[in-house]
Amino acid sequence: MNARRQISLPEELCASAERQFAARFEGIEAFLEFVLQELVRRDAWALDEAEQKVLEKRLRDLGYL
């Protein structure tokens, strides 16, 4: 993850996030990177769970479960 992108966000939103999370993160970029990584990870986990259910149903339909 070496390449970076620039995004534009409302100043008020950034300032509020910086005030609330300044102690835990080294700037708004670090905070947003953390939040986006968590969202992507959770979505991947949810997809894995959905795939698991599909596989279980197929195995049940085939009589293996």
N, C-alpha and C positions, 0 to 999 in steps of 0.2 A: 504494500500500500504506500508507494512512494509518491505517485501522482496525486495532486491536490486540485480541488475545484474551489471556485469562489461562489458564494451564494449571498443573496441579499435578504436581510430580515429587518423587521421593524425595530428601530432603536429602543423603543420603550420595552419591548419584549426581551431584547438582549440585556438591557440594563437590569431588569427585574431578575432575570436568570443569574446574572453575575452577582447581584446582591445576595440572593438566596443560596447559591452554591459556590461562592468564592472560596470558602474554607476547604472544600473537598476537591476542587479542580483548579488547574492552572490556566484559567481563562475560559471564555465562552466556547472556543473551538474544542477544547478538551472535553467540556461538558456535553456538547452536541455530538461529538464523536462517540462518547460513551453511550448516550441515549440511542443513537442510531444503531450502534452495534447490538445493544440489548434488544431493540425491536426486530432486527434481522434475525437474531438468534432465536427469539421467541416464535417468530413466524416459521422458521425452519423446524423448530420443535413441534409446532402445531401440525405442520405438513407431515412430519414423520409419524405423528399419532394418527392422522387421517389415513395415511398409507398402511399403517399397522392394522387399522380396523378393516380396511378393504381386503387385505391379505387374510385376516382371520375369517372374514365372511366367506371368501372364496374357499378356504380350507374347510370351513364348516359345511358349505354347500357340497363339497366333494366327499364329505364324510370323514375327514381326517381329524376333526375336532368335535 
